[in-house]
């Protein structure tokens, strides 16, 4: 089972990665008018790194969703929630 600190650290990592991706995308948009080979080479490398970061973020988010779904299933089994209404009511207790 995941500890609250670990889950919080993973949330922070995902948030940080999203921010880096957003900043990199903004940088690419704002430097498209530079035509020198040096800039174009740097932009191409950044675009490749950005693509890899987006793929990694998707993997992180998928894994996080799977953990959340597994925790929800386990709670439903533990509390014998058979209907959606029971699940919702328990969520508010």
Protein Blocks (a to p, Z undefined) as FASTA:
>chain_A
ZZfklmmmmmmmmmmmmmmmmmmmmmmmmmmmpmbfklmmmmmmmmmmmmmmmmmmmmmm
mmmmmmmmmmmmmmmmmnopabfklmmmmmmZZ
